[in-house]
Amino acid sequence: SSGINAEWPLRPGTLEMNCVRLLVVCCCLLSSQASASPYFSTHTPYELVRGDIGNVTWNEELEPVKIYFLARHGSRHLGESATTLMNTFVDDLMANGGASRFPWLETWERPVYQPDYQLVPQGMLEHYNIAKRYKARFPALSPPYYPSSYSIRATEKLRTSQSAASFMFGLFENEGHVDDLATRTNITNFGFQPTAIQIESEDEDMLLRFMDNCPAYENSEITLSHKDYEDIVIVTDKYKQIVLDPVSEVVGFSVDVDQVDGLYHLCAFEEVSPTESDFSSFCDMIPPTALELIEYKSGLGRYYASSYPNKLGYEISCVILKDLVEQFSVDPSVPTFRFAHSETIVPVITLLGLFKDVEILLDEYTDYTNVGFRLSEIDPFATNLVFIVFKDVSSNVEYIKVFLNEKEVTIPSCNSSSGCLLSELQDIIDTTPGSCNVTMMCNEEFPETEQVSTMSTRDEPAVTEEPIENNLLIDDFEEELLRNKLEENDIVVLNIYIFIGMVVLSALSVVSCGFICLNRARIFSRTEESYTQPMLSYQKMPFLD
């Protein structure tokens, strides 16, 4: 064909075999274009995997009355390490005849890939549109805005507060007082509505940044080594056969792991922000089977840092459920919105017992495409985990329905098909050490923090002795903390006494020195009359002067 460049690396052989190989490559390219979109782990754009809250239905006797909305920030730039790999791959591709192999590269202008983590325009639109859909489906849950009538909170990171602002703009669009037609004596009600967003400093935010304020979690072995689980995959022959070799054949030169990662980020970013990517087609270079395995590898770090293998990593997210219970226990409850990160939401999803696999295979992962805990679908950009209280108008019983990315999910530990009772969510909190005693959990001396589990045991039959033993362990730990505190107090008191003694001794020394200085003439000098023969006079000693 005239469209095939002479440098296309067809292997020696018959014309028929070369045609077959060419057909296979073309099929891979076409199928990858069709299948590539959903496979980007936590970098997956929300629009590729979301549901539609507008299609959710419920019993007519149930009335939505309260909402707790927890969301991850929207689509963003991929950061410095990713952009470095992206630019390196483009350089390598162009140096190896990429423009002749992929004609679109001849007219494509490489954009400036921002090495930060700020939102891209699509990330703002994601939250804006989510708000629009929720408002349309649950209009009663978004009353007219007043600062004390809403609880809105974001982390210190700019991408979360910007996501919150985008969401609130969609929720209150054309309902505010800020308008170019408004005057001091003619306030309108169809303009922009500014909203107040509470933000805590990162080192004090135990609600949305609990993972950064828990020494026992940060310093645990599994947390410190969570990235190593990705390395286990990339050194296998399976990764070479499924990823490295096929990608090398498509791009026309031998690629290593870093180059494949750079290509993977380029593919993800052209979905995250098509306009900023200048409508590139890097996803065409990754066969779909390779893309699935890269996605699997890319999600292992987050899985081991925040999910089932890391018991403390997800148990400390109980602070979110405590916040939820507190908000829902207030009457009347105000609409509550929290904007955070993947590290915040994945632990909560795990604590609820969702998407639990028996195990994650690393060495012989022939079933890696069938794992239940797939971050591309569970935790894309703009992930939202929403709890809505429905009141049964006939019995006044309140049920809590849970929605993940605009799809209803069933919590395993909740017994009713109508949803969870508030007490059942409290039971989940009570399964954590000290009923979510974060001070205890995050203390590195607490024995519970050393335990690592690859499975949650929340749905196993209860054993009556376990709570008793756990309570005894907690009591012993609290007694030890009290003893340590008393010992610290004793040391402080002793130090105070020592300090006072030193001050008194210093004062006495000063007084003594002053007395000697004032009376040195009388002490060290004598007149001739004061001495009898043979001593006629006293000679002063220089060092005393």
Solvent accessible surface area in square Angstrom, and as a share of the most:
residue,aa,sasa,rsa
1,S,128,0.82
2,S,125,0.81
3,G,66,0.63
4,I,65,0.33
5,N,65,0.33
6,A,110,0.85
7,E,127,0.57
8,W,48,0.17
9,P,73,0.46
10,L,80,0.40
11,R,134,0.49
12,P,130,0.82
13,G,55,0.53
14,T,79,0.46
15,L,133,0.66
16,E,121,0.54
17,M,92,0.41
18,N,22,0.11
19,C,70,0.42
20,V,78,0.45
21,R,72,0.26
22,L,43,0.22
23,L,114,0.57
24,V,82,0.47
25,V,19,0.11
26,C,52,0.31
27,C,70,0.42
28,C,43,0.26
29,L,44,0.22
30,L,133,0.66
31,S,45,0.29
32,S,0,0.00
33,Q,107,0.47
34,A,85,0.66
35,S,39,0.25
36,A,2,0.01
37,S,27,0.18
38,P,42,0.26
39,Y,30,0.11
40,F,1,0.01
41,S,6,0.04
42,T,25,0.15
43,H,33,0.15
44,T,0,0.00
45,P,2,0.01
46,Y,0,0.00
47,E,79,0.35
48,L,64,0.32
49,V,16,0.09
50,R,71,0.26
51,G,15,0.14
52,D,52,0.27
53,I,0,0.00
54,G,42,0.40
55,N,118,0.60
56,V,17,0.10
57,T,105,0.61
58,W,59,0.21
59,N,94,0.48
60,E,172,0.77
61,E,87,0.39
62,L,13,0.07
63,E,84,0.38
64,P,24,0.15
65,V,53,0.30
66,K,25,0.11
67,I,8,0.04
68,Y,0,0.00
69,F,0,0.00
70,L,0,0.00
71,A,0,0.00
72,R,6,0.02
73,H,4,0.02
74,G,0,0.00
75,S,0,0.00
76,R,26,0.09
77,H,16,0.07
78,L,9,0.04
79,G,0,0.00
80,E,117,0.52
81,S,83,0.53
82,A,5,0.04
83,T,8,0.05
84,T,77,0.45
85,L,46,0.23
86,M,1,0.00
87,N,48,0.25
88,T,62,0.36
89,F,0,0.00
90,V,2,0.01
91,D,73,0.38
92,D,38,0.19
93,L,0,0.00
94,M,80,0.36
95,A,86,0.67
96,N,71,0.36
97,G,31,0.29
98,G,0,0.00
99,A,28,0.22
100,S,39,0.25
101,R,35,0.13
102,F,17,0.07
103,P,90,0.57
104,W,62,0.22
105,L,6,0.03
106,E,124,0.55
107,T,118,0.69
108,W,27,0.10
109,E,133,0.60
110,R,97,0.35
111,P,29,0.18
112,V,123,0.70
113,Y,14,0.05
114,Q,71,0.32
115,P,75,0.47
116,D,46,0.24
117,Y,92,0.35
118,Q,67,0.30
119,L,10,0.05
120,V,1,0.00
121,P,72,0.45
122,Q,40,0.18
123,G,0,0.00
124,M,68,0.30
125,L,99,0.49
126,E,2,0.01
127,H,0,0.00
128,Y,51,0.19
129,N,51,0.26
130,I,0,0.00
131,A,0,0.00
132,K,71,0.30
133,R,42,0.15
134,Y,8,0.03
135,K,47,0.20
136,A,84,0.65
137,R,68,0.25
138,F,5,0.02
139,P,90,0.56
140,A,80,0.62
141,L,12,0.06
142,S,10,0.06
143,P,53,0.34
144,P,117,0.73
145,Y,34,0.13
146,Y,142,0.54
147,P,76,0.48
148,S,87,0.56
149,S,38,0.25
150,Y,14,0.05
151,S,25,0.16
152,I,9,0.04
153,R,34,0.12
154,A,0,0.00
155,T,0,0.00
156,E,82,0.37
157,K,66,0.28
158,L,122,0.61
159,R,38,0.14
160,T,0,0.00
161,S,23,0.15
162,Q,69,0.31
163,S,0,0.00
164,A,0,0.00
165,A,50,0.39
166,S,17,0.11
167,F,1,0.01
168,M,3,0.01
169,F,81,0.34
170,G,0,0.00
171,L,4,0.02
172,F,2,0.01
173,E,47,0.21
174,N,97,0.50
175,E,69,0.31
176,G,0,0.00
177,H,94,0.42
178,V,84,0.48
179,D,40,0.21
180,D,135,0.70
181,L,123,0.61
182,A,27,0.21
183,T,74,0.43
184,R,216,0.79
185,T,115,0.67
186,N,90,0.46
187,I,99,0.50
188,T,12,0.07
189,N,99,0.51
190,F,115,0.48
191,G,8,0.07
192,F,90,0.38
193,Q,26,0.12
194,P,66,0.42
195,T,32,0.19
196,A,63,0.49
197,I,46,0.23
198,Q,96,0.42
199,I,83,0.42
200,E,49,0.22
201,S,43,0.28
202,E,49,0.22
203,D,110,0.57
204,E,121,0.54
205,D,0,0.00
206,M,62,0.28
207,L,21,0.10
208,L,0,0.00
209,R,20,0.07
210,F,1,0.00
211,M,13,0.06
212,D,46,0.24
213,N,32,0.16
214,C,0,0.00
215,P,64,0.40
216,A,6,0.04
217,Y,16,0.06
218,E,68,0.30
219,N,80,0.41
220,S,21,0.14
221,E,145,0.65
222,I,13,0.07
223,T,16,0.09
224,L,125,0.62
225,S,31,0.20
226,H,42,0.19
227,K,118,0.50
228,D,75,0.39
229,Y,47,0.18
230,E,24,0.11
231,D,70,0.36
232,I,62,0.31
233,V,0,0.00
234,I,36,0.18
235,V,117,0.67
236,T,30,0.18
237,D,103,0.54
238,K,63,0.27
239,Y,0,0.00
240,K,104,0.44
241,Q,115,0.51
242,I,38,0.19
243,V,0,0.00
244,L,28,0.14
245,D,62,0.32
246,P,38,0.24
247,V,0,0.00
248,S,21,0.14
249,E,81,0.36
250,V,8,0.05
251,V,0,0.00
252,G,33,0.31
253,F,27,0.11
254,S,98,0.63
255,V,10,0.06
256,D,76,0.39
257,V,33,0.19
258,D,83,0.43
259,Q,31,0.14
260,V,0,0.00
261,D,24,0.12
262,G,0,0.00
263,L,0,0.00
264,Y,7,0.03
265,H,29,0.13
266,L,3,0.01
267,C,0,0.00
268,A,1,0.01
269,F,6,0.03
270,E,18,0.08
271,E,46,0.21
272,V,0,0.00
273,S,3,0.02
274,P,49,0.31
275,T,95,0.55
276,E,55,0.25
277,S,2,0.01
278,D,59,0.30
279,F,142,0.59
280,S,13,0.08
281,S,32,0.21
282,F,0,0.00
283,C,4,0.02
284,D,35,0.18
285,M,0,0.00
286,I,1,0.00
287,P,10,0.06
288,P,28,0.18
289,T,78,0.45
290,A,0,0.00
291,L,0,0.00
292,E,38,0.17
293,L,0,0.00
294,I,0,0.00
295,E,14,0.06
296,Y,19,0.07
297,K,11,0.05
298,S,32,0.21
299,G,10,0.09
300,L,4,0.02
301,G,1,0.01
302,R,50,0.18
303,Y,9,0.03
304,Y,20,0.08
305,A,3,0.02
306,S,2,0.01
307,S,0,0.00
308,Y,1,0.00
309,P,3,0.02
310,N,3,0.02
311,K,43,0.18
312,L,10,0.05
313,G,2,0.02
314,Y,5,0.02
315,E,9,0.04
316,I,1,0.00
317,S,0,0.00
318,C,0,0.00
319,V,17,0.10
320,I,0,0.00
321,L,0,0.00
322,K,76,0.32
323,D,16,0.08
324,L,0,0.00
325,V,21,0.12
326,E,101,0.45
327,Q,36,0.16
328,F,7,0.03
329,S,73,0.47
330,V,85,0.49
331,D,128,0.66
332,P,110,0.69
333,S,23,0.15
334,V,48,0.27
335,P,14,0.09
336,T,0,0.00
337,F,4,0.02
338,R,9,0.03
339,F,0,0.00
340,A,0,0.00
341,H,3,0.01
342,S,7,0.04
343,E,51,0.23
344,T,0,0.00
345,I,0,0.00
346,V,0,0.00
347,P,2,0.01
348,V,0,0.00
349,I,0,0.00
350,T,0,0.00
351,L,0,0.00
352,L,2,0.01
353,G,13,0.12
354,L,11,0.05
355,F,73,0.31
356,K,62,0.26
357,D,24,0.12
358,V,115,0.66
359,E,102,0.46
360,I,23,0.12
361,L,67,0.33
362,L,30,0.15
363,D,102,0.53
364,E,137,0.62
365,Y,1,0.00
366,T,95,0.55
367,D,83,0.43
368,Y,23,0.09
369,T,63,0.36
370,N,115,0.59
371,V,34,0.19
372,G,37,0.35
373,F,11,0.05
374,R,53,0.19
375,L,8,0.04
376,S,0,0.00
377,E,84,0.38
378,I,4,0.02
379,D,0,0.00
380,P,0,0.00
381,F,0,0.00
382,A,0,0.00
383,T,0,0.00
384,N,0,0.00
385,L,0,0.00
386,V,0,0.00
387,F,0,0.00
388,I,0,0.00
389,V,3,0.01
390,F,0,0.00
391,K,66,0.28
392,D,22,0.12
393,V,87,0.50
394,S,85,0.55
395,S,61,0.40
396,N,101,0.52
397,V,57,0.33
398,E,68,0.30
399,Y,38,0.14
400,I,3,0.02
401,K,15,0.06
402,V,3,0.02
403,F,0,0.00
404,L,8,0.04
405,N,3,0.02
406,E,2,0.01
407,K,97,0.41
408,E,83,0.37
409,V,28,0.16
410,T,111,0.64
411,I,3,0.02
412,P,76,0.47
413,S,43,0.27
414,C,15,0.09
415,N,138,0.71
416,S,43,0.28
417,S,118,0.76
418,S,33,0.21
419,G,12,0.12
420,C,3,0.02
421,L,67,0.33
422,L,55,0.28
423,S,68,0.44
424,E,20,0.09
425,L,0,0.00
426,Q,62,0.28
427,D,82,0.42
428,I,2,0.01
429,I,2,0.01
430,D,68,0.35
431,T,72,0.42
432,T,1,0.01
433,P,5,0.03
434,G,28,0.27
435,S,52,0.34
436,C,4,0.02
437,N,49,0.25
438,V,27,0.16
439,T,106,0.62
440,M,2,0.01
441,M,1,0.00
442,C,11,0.07
443,N,42,0.22
444,E,92,0.41
445,E,121,0.54
446,F,1,0.00
447,P,56,0.35
448,E,23,0.10
449,T,13,0.07
450,E,133,0.60
451,Q,91,0.40
452,V,83,0.48
453,S,27,0.18
454,T,85,0.49
455,M,74,0.33
456,S,3,0.02
457,T,81,0.47
458,R,55,0.20
459,D,94,0.49
460,E,93,0.42
461,P,123,0.77
462,A,104,0.80
463,V,72,0.41
464,T,109,0.63
465,E,96,0.43
466,E,106,0.48
467,P,74,0.46
468,I,107,0.54
469,E,107,0.48
470,N,52,0.27
471,N,81,0.42
472,L,103,0.51
473,L,62,0.31
474,I,15,0.08
475,D,67,0.35
476,D,85,0.44
477,F,15,0.06
478,E,76,0.34
479,E,92,0.41
480,E,69,0.31
481,L,57,0.28
482,L,109,0.54
483,R,118,0.43
484,N,45,0.23
485,K,113,0.48
486,L,96,0.48
487,E,102,0.46
488,E,95,0.43
489,N,68,0.35
490,D,94,0.49
491,I,99,0.50
492,V,83,0.48
493,V,69,0.39
494,L,103,0.51
495,N,81,0.42
496,I,88,0.45
497,Y,142,0.54
498,I,91,0.46
499,F,133,0.55
500,I,89,0.45
501,G,32,0.31
502,M,121,0.54
503,V,75,0.43
504,V,77,0.44
505,L,118,0.59
506,S,62,0.40
507,A,51,0.40
508,L,105,0.52
509,S,62,0.40
510,V,107,0.62
511,V,103,0.59
512,S,59,0.38
513,C,78,0.47
514,G,30,0.29
515,F,125,0.52
516,I,86,0.44
517,C,88,0.53
518,L,154,0.77
519,N,30,0.15
520,R,119,0.43
521,A,66,0.51
522,R,202,0.74
523,I,81,0.41
524,F,57,0.24
525,S,41,0.26
526,R,147,0.54
527,T,85,0.49
528,E,120,0.54
529,E,154,0.69
530,S,71,0.46
531,Y,30,0.11
532,T,114,0.66
533,Q,132,0.59
534,P,127,0.80
535,M,104,0.47
536,L,105,0.52
537,S,70,0.45
538,Y,76,0.29
539,Q,159,0.70
540,K,108,0.46
541,M,88,0.39
542,P,114,0.72
543,F,151,0.63
544,L,65,0.32
545,D,106,0.55
